[in-house]
Amino acid sequence: MVKAFVEIHLKKGIADPEGSNTLKALKLLGFETATDVKSARLFEIDLEEEDRVRAENLLEEMCHRLLANPVIHDYQIRFE
């Protein structure tokens, strides 16, 4: 069994309204030292797979087919 984490975030230059709104809210709450906020999604995925290379290939396919939009997203795969 393999446990993986896939982090999906917006590519550089793509507007991040969720991050911008969160930064504004932090400033309104008095957290003046906050200078930037970027949003991301994190998926924790368990695979019944012993071969790490095969697991990584499966996760790459998941990202390409469902989890990420390659036009606007970058992603990072980590294993526990």
C-alpha positions as CSV (number, residue, x, y, z in Angstrom):
1,M,0.0,0.0,0.0
2,V,1.3,3.5,-0.9
3,K,0.1,6.8,0.5
4,A,0.6,9.8,-1.7
5,F,-0.1,13.5,-1.5
6,V,-1.0,15.5,-4.6
7,E,-0.8,19.2,-4.3
8,I,-2.6,21.2,-7.0
9,H,-1.8,24.9,-7.3
10,L,-2.3,27.6,-9.9
11,K,0.5,28.4,-12.3
12,K,2.5,31.6,-12.0
13,G,0.5,34.5,-13.5
14,I,-2.9,32.9,-13.1
15,A,-5.3,35.0,-11.0
16,D,-6.0,33.5,-7.6
17,P,-9.2,35.1,-6.3
18,E,-9.4,32.8,-3.3
19,G,-5.9,33.7,-2.2
20,S,-6.5,37.4,-2.8
21,N,-9.7,37.4,-0.8
22,T,-8.0,35.5,2.1
23,L,-5.2,38.1,2.1
24,K,-7.7,40.9,2.3
25,A,-9.6,39.2,5.2
26,L,-6.3,38.6,7.1
27,K,-5.5,42.3,6.7
28,L,-8.9,43.3,8.0
29,L,-8.4,41.0,11.0
30,G,-5.1,42.9,11.8
31,F,-2.6,40.5,10.3
32,E,-0.7,43.3,8.6
33,T,2.5,41.3,8.2
34,A,0.8,38.9,5.7
35,T,2.0,39.9,2.2
36,D,0.7,37.2,0.0
37,V,-1.7,34.2,0.1
38,K,-1.9,31.5,-2.5
39,S,-4.5,28.8,-2.5
40,A,-3.9,25.1,-3.2
41,R,-5.8,21.8,-3.0
42,L,-4.3,18.8,-1.4
43,F,-5.4,15.2,-2.1
44,E,-4.3,12.3,0.1
45,I,-4.6,9.2,-2.0
46,D,-4.1,5.6,-0.9
47,L,-3.1,3.1,-3.6
48,E,-3.1,-0.7,-3.4
49,E,0.2,-0.7,-5.2
50,E,3.6,-1.9,-4.1
51,D,5.6,-0.7,-7.0
52,R,6.5,3.0,-6.4
53,V,7.2,3.7,-10.1
54,R,3.8,2.3,-11.1
55,A,2.1,4.2,-8.3
56,E,3.7,7.5,-9.6
57,N,2.6,6.7,-13.1
58,L,-1.0,6.1,-11.9
59,L,-0.9,9.4,-10.0
60,E,0.4,11.3,-13.0
61,E,-2.5,9.9,-15.0
62,M,-5.0,10.9,-12.3
63,C,-3.6,14.4,-12.4
64,H,-3.8,14.6,-16.2
65,R,-7.3,13.1,-16.5
66,L,-9.1,14.6,-13.4
67,L,-7.2,16.3,-10.6
68,A,-5.5,19.2,-12.5
69,N,-6.2,21.3,-15.5
70,P,-2.8,21.5,-17.3
71,V,-3.6,24.9,-18.8
72,I,-3.8,26.6,-15.4
73,H,-2.5,24.2,-12.8
74,D,0.8,22.8,-11.7
75,Y,1.0,19.8,-9.3
76,Q,3.4,18.1,-7.1
77,I,3.3,14.4,-6.0
78,R,4.8,13.3,-2.6
79,F,4.9,9.9,-1.0
80,E,4.6,9.3,2.7
